[in-house]
């Protein structure tokens, strides 16, 4: 078993990707755009200028920065009412902690939002490090956020797992040199994902079982 485990947040530990998909669709309509079903997948896991560039690619007539800010604010308000955890989240985090694995979360969200989410759902105690999107210059699919997470854990990237639901995140984990595992959420893994991942699993319970059996 690896010495470190780095988790994405949205769609991996927290069941929030559907919130983002619904909110992007609502906002597109409010901005007078025809919602593009491919957009939420394309933008998932990105932040900052990269996110704005993708918004402009799909919706060239909107103010990309304002569109981004509106989505983040609306999702933040909805999560404040209830933080939806992925099934198996508590179990896999407790298992890794019991095994002495250091755990980080690396998300395109802000550190403030990450901290708030895990305090609200009672899981903050599992994490030895938290890295937010504002702390790196380049977001996913660049490896920066996972490299910083490994550095904060004090563990080489090659000795860390990365657990991700999104294609951009998987690419980032692989680029960082981490053993990267995909748990798809709302999108089917591409052939590329099967080639570059250490494993693709349906849920966190399956990942925990694979770890227990030494499969990854």
N, C-alpha and C positions, 0 to 999 in steps of 0.2 A: 504494500500500500504506500502511496505517496505521502510525503510529509506535510504537504499543503493542499488545500482545496479552495478554489476561487469560484464563487457563484455569481452569475448574472442575477438580477432581481426580477424585473418585469417579465412574466411569462415562464420563468424558471422556478423561483421560490414563491413569488406572489402571482395570483391569478388575475393579473391586471391588463394583459394584452387585449382582451376583448373590450375593456373600457377604452383603451386607446383607439381600437378599430372603430367603435361606435362613435367616439368623439370626433375623430378625423372625418367620418362620414357626415355627421351633423354639421360640422364647421364648413365643409365643402359646400353643402347646400345653402347654408347661411351666407356664404360668400358668393353665392350665385354661380357655383361651379357644378358640373355633373360629377358626382363622386366616382373616382376611379378605383375599382376593387383591387388593383395591383399596388396602389400607393401605400397602404398600411404596412405591407410586407417589405416594401422597398425602404421605408423610412425607419422601420423597427431597429432599435439599438443604436441609432445615430443621435447626434446632438449638435448644437451650435451651427457653425457655417455649413457643415456637411448636411445637416438636416434641412437648412434653408435652401441649399442647392437642389436637394431632391424635391422639396416643395415646389420650387420654381420650374423644375423639369416637368412635373405633372400638372401644376396649376400656374402657368406663367403670368396670368393676369392678377394674381393676388400679391399682397405684401407678405412675403415669405416670413419675415421676422415676426410680424404681428400674428400671423396664422399659427406659427410655432408657439408663441407666448400664450395665445388664447387656448390652445389645446392643453398645454402643460398646466395652466391655471385651473381649467375645468376638471381635468383628471385629478389634480391635487385636492380639489374640493370634494370630489366624489369619494376618493380614498379616505379622506378625513372622517367620513361617516361610517365606513367599514373597510378594513383591510382584508381582502380575500386571499387566504393562504392556499398554495397548491397542496393537493393531497399528498401526504408523505413528507412534507417539509420538516416538521418537528422531528420525525423519526430519523431522517438521514442526517440532520444536523447534530442530534444527540449521539447518534452512532459514531460519527466522525470525531466529535469531541471526546467521547469515551475512549477512542483509539489513540488519542493524543495528536490528532491531525489539527494543525492550525488552519483556521477558516477565515476567509475574507469574502466580502461582497464587492463587486466592481460593476457599477451601473452607470449608464449615461445620465441618470438623474443626478440632482444635486446631493451633496453630502447631507445637507439639512433634511431633505425629503427622505433619503434612505434611513437616516437615524430615526426620524419621526415614524416612518412606516413600521420599522421593526420594534420600536418601543410600543406602538399601538397594538401590535399583534403578539407581544410578549416574547419576542425571539432575539432581542438585542444581545443577550448574554452569550450567544453562541459565537459571536464574531470577534476575532482578534484584530481585524483591520477593516476599514471601510474606505473605498475610493469612489469619488463621484466624477461625473463627466467634466465638470469645470476645472478639475485638477490636471488635466492633460491637454496638450495642444491639439492632437489628432484623435478623434473618436474611432470607434469600430467602423470598418474592419481593420484599421491599423492596430497594432498590438500594444500601444502605449499604456492603456488602462490596466491590462493584465500584468505587464512588466512592473508597473508601479505597485500593484497589489502584492506581487511576489516579493518585491523589495521590502515592502512594509511588514510582510510576514517574516522576512529574514531568511527566505528559502529560494534557491535557484528555480527559475521557471520550469526547468526540466524535471524538477521534483514536485511539481504542482499539477493537480487536476484543474481543468476549467469545465464548468457545467453551464451549458448554454441552450437556449431554445431557438435562437435566431441564426440565420445564415451569416449575417455580418459578424455576429459574436463568435461563431465557430471559426470563421476565417481569422479573426483577431487572436483567438486562443491558440490556434495552430501556428500563426505567425510569431507568437510570443515564445513558442517552443514548449508549450504545456501539453500534457496529455488531455485532449479535448473530447468531451462527451456531449452529445446532443440529445435533448429531450424536447422534441418538436411541440410547438403550441400554436395551433391554428394554421400551420403551413407544413406541407409535406417536404421531407428532406430530399434534396436533389441527389443525383448520382455522385456529384462532387462530394457531398457530405459523407456518404458511405465510404468514399475513398480516403478522406483526410481525417475522419473521426476515429477515436479509439473504440467507439460504440455509439449506437443510436438506440434509445430506449423510449418506451411509451410513457413512462411516469417515474417519479422519484422512488417509488417502492421497488421497481425493477432495477434501478440504479443501485440502491442499497443492497439488494440481493446479489448483484454482480460484484460489488465491492466485497461483500462477505465471502463470496466464493473465489475471490482472487482473479476474476475474469478481466478486470481493468485495473 
